[in-house]
Amino acid sequence: MTSSRSHAMAWLAAAVTVAVVIAAFVMISNPFGSAPAAAGPAGAASRTAAPRPAPTTTVNPKKAPTPPSLGSYFGAWVQPSIDTSEGRIAAVDSLQQQIGRRLDIVHTYVRWQAPFPTSSDLTFLDRGDMLLVSWAGIDTRAIVAGTYDSWIRARALAIKATHKPIFLEWRWEMDRPNLTPEIHSPALYIAAWDHIRAIFTREHVQNVTWVWCPTARGFAAGYAQSYYPGNNEVDWVCADAYPSQLMYSSFADTVQPFLNWASHLRKPVMIGEFGVPNSYASRQRAQWLRAARHTVQADPQIKALLYFDSNPSGQGPQAGYSLQGDVPALRALRAMADDSYFNPRRLRVPR
């Protein structure tokens, strides 16, 4: 009897130990405690059952961009035929005529020490457009060492002097492997981000909303989140989302790893760049855009969506994302832009 009881107690202890180990493993692999996403229709991952947190920011709503209470802002980067201020204005105006409305957000790219604002930037701001300024970086070690403090201060004062609401993302897509020689490590990226923000704070720049924007692919690989500066240093979380060019992949499948991560933050979400490849057939491109529209509408945390209407040089004709000349795809984009959900400010093309 004593021997049988000893064996039973030993078995029970072993079972408890196994259960604890299994529970610990589950918590490590899924630290937020939610169930893993199941495959949904058309191969897209389904949303978790838990409600998403209401987006909040810490910016001054009278000076800096804030999320719309309902719906999502709609914007774009539009590649100009000639890269001048006049060319950039003409490119944006052309797309606006094609979609039948003004953009909420005009995306622009600024090199580390390039002039800002340009005359095209001021034109967009004077019209009442918001700018998303993607500011290219420089070596993070030099930033942290204070080498560029005077230049960062000059940039901060130039942005402040516009007195207009501006989204600012410093060194977007920092998780790309080809940027490692400049970024060095997640810790140095975060230190450089904090250093730049501290200078803007000392100069009392209140018209900037800080957008942190790695690649959606980096979240799928599990490393993009290591570059996150923290909730106190970021106003909007963002990802640039491009599907595979070799085989059809939906917008939902492309952004889902990022959205799963962002769902645990009380931050509005921006898709800073997205595009459907020229390598897809025209009808596929239109279908892809229609499905993207529904994915965004199903996720109230997404508060801004910006198309990348461009064919980057040196990547071949099939590697671009421009919709120019693709009538079915342009119609799908116009249908999205016409939807009141994507036009919370009720913008129209000026006569």
C-alpha positions as CSV (number, residue, x, y, z in Angstrom):
1,M,0.0,0.0,0.0
2,T,2.8,2.4,0.9
3,S,4.7,1.5,-2.2
4,S,1.6,2.0,-4.4
5,R,0.9,5.3,-2.8
6,S,4.5,6.4,-3.3
7,H,4.3,5.5,-7.0
8,A,1.1,7.4,-7.3
9,M,2.5,10.5,-5.7
10,A,5.6,10.3,-7.8
11,W,3.4,10.1,-11.0
12,L,1.2,13.0,-9.9
13,A,4.3,15.1,-9.2
14,A,5.7,14.3,-12.6
15,A,2.4,15.2,-14.3
16,V,2.3,18.5,-12.6
17,T,5.8,19.3,-13.6
18,V,5.0,18.5,-17.3
19,A,1.9,20.7,-17.1
20,V,4.0,23.6,-15.7
21,V,6.6,23.2,-18.5
22,I,4.0,23.1,-21.2
23,A,2.2,26.2,-19.8
24,A,5.6,28.0,-19.6
25,F,6.3,27.1,-23.2
26,V,3.0,28.5,-24.3
27,M,3.5,31.7,-22.5
28,I,7.0,32.1,-24.0
29,S,5.8,31.4,-27.5
30,N,2.7,33.6,-27.1
31,P,3.6,36.2,-24.4
32,F,0.3,38.1,-24.8
33,G,-1.7,35.0,-23.9
34,S,-4.0,35.1,-26.9
35,A,-4.8,32.1,-29.0
36,P,-2.8,31.8,-32.3
37,A,-4.7,33.1,-35.3
38,A,-6.5,30.5,-37.4
39,A,-6.5,30.5,-41.1
40,G,-9.5,32.4,-42.4
41,P,-11.1,32.8,-45.8
42,A,-8.8,32.8,-48.8
43,G,-5.9,31.9,-46.6
44,A,-6.0,35.2,-44.6
45,A,-5.4,34.9,-40.9
46,S,-8.5,35.7,-38.9
47,R,-8.6,38.5,-36.2
48,T,-8.3,37.6,-32.6
49,A,-11.5,37.6,-30.6
50,A,-10.2,40.2,-28.1
51,P,-11.3,43.8,-28.8
52,R,-8.6,46.1,-30.1
53,P,-7.5,49.0,-27.8
54,A,-8.8,52.5,-28.7
55,P,-6.0,54.4,-30.5
56,T,-4.5,57.2,-28.5
57,T,-1.7,59.7,-29.1
58,T,0.1,62.3,-26.9
59,V,0.4,65.1,-29.5
60,N,-1.3,68.5,-29.3
61,P,-4.4,68.0,-31.4
62,K,-4.5,71.7,-32.3
63,K,-1.1,71.6,-34.0
64,A,-0.1,68.0,-34.9
65,P,-2.0,65.4,-37.0
66,T,-4.4,63.2,-35.0
67,P,-6.4,60.1,-36.1
68,P,-9.9,60.6,-37.5
69,S,-12.6,59.6,-35.1
70,L,-14.1,57.3,-37.7
71,G,-12.6,55.8,-40.9
72,S,-9.1,56.2,-42.3
73,Y,-7.1,58.9,-44.0
74,F,-6.2,58.2,-47.6
75,G,-2.9,59.3,-49.1
76,A,-0.2,58.5,-51.6
77,W,3.3,59.0,-52.9
78,V,3.1,59.8,-56.6
79,Q,6.2,59.5,-58.7
80,P,6.7,62.6,-60.8
81,S,7.9,62.4,-64.4
82,I,10.4,65.1,-63.6
83,D,11.7,65.3,-60.0
84,T,11.1,69.0,-59.4
85,S,8.7,70.9,-57.2
86,E,6.5,71.5,-60.3
87,G,6.8,67.9,-61.3
88,R,5.7,66.6,-57.9
89,I,2.7,69.0,-57.8
90,A,1.7,67.9,-61.3
91,A,1.9,64.2,-60.4
92,V,-0.2,64.6,-57.3
93,D,-2.8,66.7,-59.1
94,S,-3.0,64.1,-61.9
95,L,-3.7,61.3,-59.5
96,Q,-6.3,63.4,-57.6
97,Q,-8.1,64.0,-60.9
98,Q,-8.1,60.3,-61.6
99,I,-9.6,59.3,-58.2
100,G,-11.9,62.3,-58.0
101,R,-10.7,63.8,-54.7
102,R,-7.8,65.5,-52.9
103,L,-5.5,63.3,-50.8
104,D,-5.6,63.6,-47.0
105,I,-1.9,62.9,-46.8
106,V,0.8,63.6,-49.5
107,H,3.8,61.5,-49.0
108,T,7.3,63.0,-49.6
109,Y,10.8,61.8,-49.1
110,V,13.6,64.0,-47.8
111,R,17.3,63.1,-47.7
112,W,19.2,63.6,-44.5
113,Q,20.5,67.1,-45.3
114,A,18.2,68.0,-48.2
115,P,16.3,71.3,-48.1
116,F,12.9,71.3,-46.4
117,P,10.3,72.5,-47.0
118,T,10.5,72.8,-50.8
119,S,8.0,74.9,-52.7
120,S,6.0,71.8,-53.5
121,D,5.8,70.9,-49.8
122,L,4.6,74.4,-49.0
123,T,2.0,74.2,-51.8
124,F,0.6,71.0,-50.4
125,L,0.5,72.4,-46.8
126,D,-1.1,75.6,-48.0
127,R,-3.9,73.6,-49.6
128,G,-4.6,72.0,-46.3
129,D,-3.0,68.6,-47.1
130,M,-1.1,66.8,-44.4
131,L,2.5,65.7,-45.2
132,L,4.0,62.4,-44.4
133,V,7.7,63.2,-44.4
134,S,10.0,60.2,-44.7
135,W,13.3,61.5,-43.6
136,A,16.3,59.4,-44.6
137,G,18.8,58.7,-41.9
138,I,22.5,58.7,-41.4
139,D,24.9,56.5,-39.3
140,T,23.2,55.9,-36.0
141,R,26.5,56.0,-34.1
142,A,27.2,59.5,-35.4
143,I,23.8,60.7,-34.4
144,V,24.1,59.3,-30.9
145,A,27.6,60.9,-30.6
146,G,26.1,64.3,-31.3
147,T,27.9,64.8,-34.6
148,Y,24.7,66.1,-36.3
149,D,23.0,67.9,-33.4
150,S,23.2,71.3,-35.1
151,W,21.7,69.9,-38.3
152,I,18.9,68.1,-36.4
153,R,18.1,71.3,-34.6
154,A,18.0,73.2,-37.9
155,R,15.6,70.6,-39.3
156,A,13.4,70.8,-36.2
157,L,13.2,74.6,-36.5
158,A,12.3,74.4,-40.2
159,I,9.5,72.0,-39.5
160,K,8.3,74.1,-36.6
161,A,8.3,77.2,-38.8
162,T,5.7,75.7,-41.2
163,H,3.1,75.9,-38.5
164,K,1.4,73.0,-40.3
165,P,0.6,69.5,-39.1
166,I,3.2,67.0,-40.3
167,F,3.7,63.3,-39.9
168,L,7.4,62.5,-39.5
169,E,9.0,59.1,-39.9
170,W,12.8,59.1,-39.4
171,R,14.6,56.3,-41.2
172,W,11.6,54.2,-42.3
173,E,12.2,50.5,-43.1
174,M,15.2,50.5,-40.7
175,D,14.8,46.7,-40.5
176,R,15.9,46.1,-44.1
177,P,19.1,44.1,-44.2
178,N,20.8,46.4,-46.7
179,L,20.6,49.2,-44.1
180,T,22.6,47.4,-41.4
181,P,25.8,49.3,-42.2
182,E,24.0,52.5,-41.3
183,I,21.7,51.3,-38.6
184,H,24.1,48.8,-36.9
185,S,21.7,47.4,-34.4
186,P,18.2,47.8,-33.0
187,A,19.7,49.3,-29.8
188,L,21.6,52.0,-31.7
189,Y,18.6,52.8,-33.9
190,I,16.5,53.3,-30.8
191,A,19.2,55.5,-29.2
192,A,19.4,57.6,-32.4
193,W,15.6,58.0,-32.5
194,D,15.5,59.1,-28.9
195,H,18.3,61.5,-29.5
196,I,16.5,63.2,-32.4
197,R,13.2,63.3,-30.6
198,A,14.9,64.9,-27.6
199,I,16.3,67.7,-29.8
200,F,12.8,68.3,-31.3
201,T,11.4,68.5,-27.8
202,R,14.0,71.0,-26.6
203,E,13.0,73.2,-29.6
204,H,9.3,72.9,-28.6
205,V,8.3,71.4,-32.0
206,Q,4.6,70.7,-31.4
207,N,3.3,70.3,-35.0
208,V,4.9,66.8,-35.5
209,T,3.4,63.4,-35.1
210,W,6.1,60.7,-34.9
211,V,5.5,57.7,-37.0
212,W,7.6,54.5,-36.6
213,C,7.6,52.5,-39.8
214,P,9.5,49.2,-40.5
215,T,8.5,46.7,-43.1
216,A,5.5,44.3,-42.8
217,R,7.9,41.6,-44.0
218,G,10.1,42.2,-40.9
219,F,7.2,41.4,-38.6
220,A,6.5,38.1,-40.5
221,A,10.2,37.3,-39.9
222,G,10.0,38.2,-36.3
223,Y,12.7,41.0,-36.0
224,A,11.0,44.3,-36.9
225,Q,9.5,44.8,-33.5
226,S,13.0,44.8,-31.9
227,Y,13.5,48.3,-33.4
228,Y,10.5,49.8,-31.6
229,P,11.5,52.8,-29.5
230,G,8.7,52.4,-27.0
231,N,5.2,53.8,-26.5
232,N,6.5,57.1,-25.0
233,E,8.5,57.8,-28.1
234,V,6.1,56.9,-30.9
235,D,2.7,58.4,-31.8
236,W,1.7,56.1,-34.7
237,V,2.9,52.6,-35.5
238,C,3.3,51.9,-39.2
239,A,4.4,49.3,-41.7
240,D,5.2,49.4,-45.4
241,A,3.4,46.5,-47.0
242,Y,4.3,44.9,-50.4
243,P,3.2,41.4,-51.4
244,S,5.4,38.9,-53.3
245,Q,6.0,39.8,-56.9
246,L,6.5,36.2,-57.9
247,M,3.2,34.7,-56.7
248,Y,-0.1,36.3,-55.8
249,S,-0.3,37.2,-52.1
250,S,-3.2,39.2,-50.6
251,F,-2.9,42.5,-48.8
252,A,-4.4,40.8,-45.7
253,D,-1.7,38.1,-45.7
254,T,1.0,40.7,-46.2
255,V,0.0,43.0,-43.3
256,Q,-1.4,40.4,-40.8
257,P,1.8,39.8,-38.8
258,F,2.2,43.5,-38.2
259,L,-1.5,44.0,-37.3
260,N,-1.3,41.2,-34.8
261,W,1.6,42.9,-33.1
262,A,0.0,46.4,-33.2
263,S,-3.3,45.1,-31.8
264,H,-1.7,45.0,-28.3
265,L,-0.8,48.7,-28.4
266,R,-2.9,51.8,-27.8
267,K,-1.6,53.4,-31.0
268,P,-3.2,54.3,-34.3
269,V,-1.9,52.3,-37.3
270,M,-0.6,53.7,-40.6
271,I,0.2,51.7,-43.7
272,G,2.8,54.1,-44.9
273,E,3.4,52.4,-48.2
274,F,1.5,49.7,-50.0
275,G,1.3,48.7,-53.6
276,V,0.1,45.9,-55.9
277,P,2.9,44.7,-58.3
278,N,2.8,45.2,-62.0
279,S,3.7,41.5,-62.3
280,Y,0.1,40.7,-61.4
281,A,-2.5,40.7,-64.2
282,S,-4.7,43.7,-64.4
283,R,-7.8,42.0,-63.1
284,Q,-5.7,40.5,-60.3
285,R,-4.5,44.0,-59.4
286,A,-8.1,45.3,-59.2
287,Q,-9.1,42.3,-57.1
288,W,-6.2,42.8,-54.8
289,L,-7.1,46.5,-54.2
290,R,-10.8,45.7,-53.6
291,A,-9.8,43.1,-51.0
292,A,-7.3,45.5,-49.4
293,R,-10.2,48.0,-49.0
294,H,-12.2,45.5,-47.1
295,T,-9.3,44.4,-44.9
296,V,-8.7,48.0,-43.8
297,Q,-12.4,48.7,-43.1
298,A,-12.5,45.5,-40.9
299,D,-9.7,46.9,-38.7
300,P,-10.7,50.1,-36.9
301,Q,-7.1,50.6,-35.6
302,I,-5.9,51.4,-39.1
303,K,-6.2,55.2,-39.4
304,A,-4.2,56.0,-42.5
305,L,-3.5,54.2,-45.8
306,L,-1.0,55.5,-48.4
307,Y,-0.5,54.0,-51.9
308,F,2.9,53.9,-53.5
309,D,2.2,55.0,-57.0
310,S,5.7,54.5,-58.4
311,N,8.0,52.2,-60.4
312,P,11.3,52.4,-58.6
313,S,14.2,52.7,-61.0
314,G,16.5,49.8,-61.6
315,Q,14.0,47.1,-60.7
316,G,12.5,46.2,-64.0
317,P,9.0,46.9,-65.5
318,Q,7.3,44.2,-63.5
319,A,8.7,45.2,-60.1
320,G,6.8,48.5,-59.9
321,Y,3.5,49.5,-58.4
322,S,2.3,52.4,-60.5
323,L,-1.3,52.2,-61.6
324,Q,-0.9,54.6,-64.5
325,G,-2.4,53.1,-67.6
326,D,-4.1,50.2,-65.7
327,V,-7.8,51.1,-66.0
328,P,-9.3,48.3,-63.9
329,A,-6.8,48.9,-61.1
330,L,-7.3,52.7,-61.1
331,R,-11.1,52.1,-60.9
332,A,-10.6,49.9,-57.9
333,L,-8.4,52.6,-56.3
334,R,-11.0,55.3,-57.1
335,A,-13.7,53.1,-55.6
336,M,-11.7,53.0,-52.4
337,A,-11.0,56.7,-52.4
338,D,-14.7,57.4,-53.1
339,D,-15.8,55.4,-50.1
340,S,-16.7,57.8,-47.2
341,Y,-14.8,55.5,-44.8
342,F,-11.5,56.7,-46.5
343,N,-12.6,60.3,-46.8
344,P,-13.3,61.4,-43.3
345,R,-12.7,65.1,-44.2
346,R,-15.0,64.9,-47.3
347,L,-12.3,66.2,-49.6
348,R,-12.9,66.9,-53.3
349,V,-10.7,68.0,-56.2
350,P,-10.7,71.8,-56.4
351,R,-12.2,73.2,-59.5
